């Protein structure tokens, strides 16, 4: 009986400890409002958080209400919740992107403020403490959809070609916009594209820059010229071949 009683006691202690640990990890809160460019609240926007050190993992998500309001509780990315780590809070909605690429959603979570937290010239992300909600408002804009066809100099599709899409302005934690490998037709599509400037990379090559200024569907031809024996170098050229008409009233 004593053994059973001791086992039950240890189990209860373990459950309480696990509950406290989960509560301690699930201690960070972001709230705010998601609107369109005109300031109207957007419903159905998924606001999520990723946390951790070096590698960030999903840590919680919620959805905005009819007025665009949200409240998000999220966990730390490590089993040791008091260790300072990174957090990225970002909104997602099909056909849209966040105006500032959710740069202000890049945070640090910790149990105490760093020494230089109150310095105005500090380049460090804002530190958020447990159970002290931080307000993060976001503005969503209509995005572009880009269809890219990779072809050789004769206009034939290039299959199984790895392509990186890069840009000067990227969301926090990102080094590329997208990574693709072309299929049988040499085509790939990426959606929710912020209206910025981008270029394409294949191993050893970089294309010219293209800027997408209007929402809607754009078509791009990416020509890979491998005639290195003539030009002494390969070339990668990007060209917009179709784009939607300018959108009235929707400016960045």
C-alpha positions in Angstrom: 0.0 0.0 0.0 2.8 2.4 0.9 4.4 1.7 -2.6 1.1 2.5 -4.3 0.5 5.6 -2.2 4.1 6.8 -3.0 3.6 6.1 -6.7 0.3 8.1 -6.7 2.0 11.0 -4.9 4.9 11.1 -7.3 2.4 11.0 -10.2 0.5 13.9 -8.8 3.7 15.9 -8.2 4.8 15.1 -11.8 1.4 16.2 -13.3 1.5 19.5 -11.3 5.1 20.2 -12.3 4.2 19.5 -16.0 1.2 21.8 -15.7 3.3 24.5 -14.2 5.9 24.1 -16.9 3.3 24.3 -19.7 1.8 27.3 -18.1 5.2 29.0 -17.7 6.0 28.3 -21.4 2.6 29.4 -22.6 3.1 32.8 -21.0 3.6 35.3 -23.9 0.8 37.3 -25.2 0.4 39.5 -28.3 -2.8 41.4 -29.2 -3.9 44.0 -31.6 -5.8 44.7 -34.8 -5.3 43.7 -38.4 -6.7 46.1 -41.0 -6.6 46.8 -44.7 -4.9 49.9 -46.2 -8.1 52.0 -45.5 -8.1 51.0 -41.8 -11.0 48.6 -42.0 -10.7 45.6 -39.8 -10.0 42.3 -41.6 -11.6 39.1 -40.3 -10.3 35.6 -40.8 -6.6 36.6 -40.7 -4.5 33.9 -39.1 -2.0 35.4 -36.7 0.7 33.0 -35.6 3.9 32.9 -33.6 7.1 31.0 -34.0 9.8 30.8 -31.3 13.2 29.4 -30.5 16.9 29.8 -30.9 18.4 29.5 -34.4 15.5 27.2 -35.5 12.0 28.7 -34.9 9.0 26.4 -34.5 5.3 27.1 -34.5 4.3 28.2 -31.0 0.6 29.2 -31.3 -2.0 30.8 -33.5 -5.3 32.5 -33.5 -7.7 34.1 -36.0 -9.0 37.7 -36.1 -12.6 38.4 -35.3 -15.1 40.4 -37.4 -13.5 43.7 -36.4 -9.9 42.5 -37.1 -9.0 42.1 -33.4 -6.9 39.2 -32.1 -5.3 38.0 -28.9 -2.6 35.4 -29.2 -1.0 33.3 -26.4 2.1 31.4 -27.4 4.8 29.2 -25.9 8.5 29.5 -25.7 10.4 27.4 -28.2 12.7 25.7 -25.7 12.0 23.6 -22.6 13.8 26.2 -20.6 11.3 29.0 -20.9 13.4 31.7 -19.1 16.3 31.4 -21.6 16.1 34.5 -24.0 15.0 33.5 -27.5 13.5 34.9 -30.6 9.8 35.1 -31.5 8.2 36.1 -34.8 4.5 37.1 -34.8 3.0 37.3 -38.3 -0.4 37.5 -40.0 -1.4 35.3 -42.9 -4.4 35.6 -45.3 -4.6 34.2 -48.8 -4.0 36.8 -51.5 -2.5 39.3 -49.1 0.8 40.3 -47.4 1.7 42.5 -44.4 2.6 46.0 -45.5 5.9 46.1 -43.5 6.5 42.3 -43.9 5.7 42.0 -40.2 9.1 43.5 -39.2 7.7 44.8 -36.0 6.5 41.3 -35.1 10.2 40.2 -34.6 10.6 40.0 -30.8 12.7 38.6 -28.0 11.1 36.7 -25.2 12.7 36.5 -21.8 11.9 36.6 -18.1 13.8 39.9 -17.7 14.7 42.9 -19.8 18.2 43.2 -21.2 20.5 45.9 -19.9 20.2 48.1 -23.0 16.4 47.6 -23.4 15.6 51.2 -22.7 18.2 52.7 -25.0 16.6 54.5 -27.9 19.5 53.6 -30.2 19.4 49.9 -29.4 19.1 47.8 -32.5 17.9 44.8 -30.6 14.3 43.5 -31.1 11.8 44.5 -28.5 11.9 42.2 -25.4 8.5 40.8 -24.2 8.1 39.5 -20.7 5.8 36.7 -19.5 2.2 37.6 -19.0 2.8 41.2 -20.1 0.8 41.6 -23.4 2.4 43.4 -26.3 0.3 45.3 -28.9 1.1 44.5 -32.5 -1.1 46.0 -35.2 -0.7 44.9 -38.8 -1.9 46.2 -42.2 -2.6 43.8 -45.0 -2.3 44.7 -48.7 -3.4 42.7 -51.8 -0.5 40.6 -53.0 0.8 39.5 -56.4 0.8 36.0 -57.8 3.8 35.2 -60.0 4.0 32.3 -62.5 7.5 31.7 -63.7 8.5 29.6 -66.7 12.1 28.6 -66.9 13.3 27.9 -70.5 16.5 27.6 -72.4 17.5 29.9 -75.3 15.3 28.0 -77.7 12.2 28.5 -75.6 12.2 24.9 -74.4 11.2 24.2 -70.7 14.0 23.5 -68.3 12.9 20.7 -66.0 14.1 19.8 -62.5 15.8 23.2 -62.1 16.3 24.6 -58.6 15.5 28.3 -58.4 15.8 30.7 -55.5 13.7 33.9 -55.4 15.5 36.6 -53.5 14.8 40.3 -52.7 16.3 43.2 -50.8 13.4 43.4 -48.4 12.5 40.1 -46.6 10.5 39.1 -43.6 12.5 38.6 -40.4 14.2 35.3 -40.2 14.1 34.8 -44.0 17.1 34.6 -46.4 15.0 33.9 -49.5 11.5 34.6 -50.7 10.9 31.1 -52.1 12.8 28.1 -53.2 11.4 26.0 -56.1 12.3 23.1 -58.4 10.6 23.2 -61.8 8.4 20.4 -63.0 7.9 18.8 -66.4 6.8 22.1 -68.0 9.5 24.2 -66.3 6.9 26.2 -64.4 6.5 27.2 -60.8 4.0 29.5 -59.1 4.3 31.5 -55.9 1.5 33.3 -54.3 1.1 36.0 -51.6 4.0 37.9 -53.1 4.7 41.4 -51.6 4.9 44.1 -54.2 8.7 44.6 -54.1 11.7 44.0 -56.3 13.1 40.4 -56.7 15.7 38.5 -58.7 16.2 34.8 -59.4 19.1 32.6 -58.7 20.2 29.2 -60.0 23.5 27.6 -59.1 26.2 30.2 -60.0 23.8 32.6 -61.7 21.7 35.7 -60.8 19.1 37.3 -63.0 18.2 41.0 -63.4 15.7 42.5 -60.9 12.0 42.7 -61.6 9.5 44.8 -59.6 5.9 43.8 -59.1 3.8 47.0 -58.4 0.3 45.7 -58.9 -1.7 42.9 -57.2 -2.9 40.0 -59.3 -1.3 37.5 -61.6 2.1 38.2 -63.3 3.8 35.9 -65.8 7.6 35.8 -66.0 9.9 34.1 -68.4 13.3 33.1 -66.9 15.8 32.2 -69.7 18.8 30.1 -68.8 21.5 30.3 -71.5 24.2 27.7 -71.0 26.3 28.6 -74.0 29.4 29.2 -71.8 31.8 28.0 -74.5 30.8 31.0 -76.7 30.2 33.7 -74.1 32.6 32.3 -71.6 29.8 32.6 -69.1 26.2 31.4 -68.6 23.4 33.9 -68.4 20.1 34.1 -66.6 17.5 36.6 -67.8 14.1 37.5 -66.3 11.3 39.2 -68.2 7.7 40.0 -67.3 5.5 38.8 -70.2 2.1 39.5 -68.7 0.8 41.5 -65.8 -2.5 42.8 -64.5 -3.6 46.4 -65.1 -2.8 49.0 -62.4 -5.1 48.8 -59.4 -7.0 52.0 -58.8 -6.9 53.4 -55.3 -4.6 50.7 -53.8 -1.2 52.2 -53.2 1.6 51.0 -51.0 
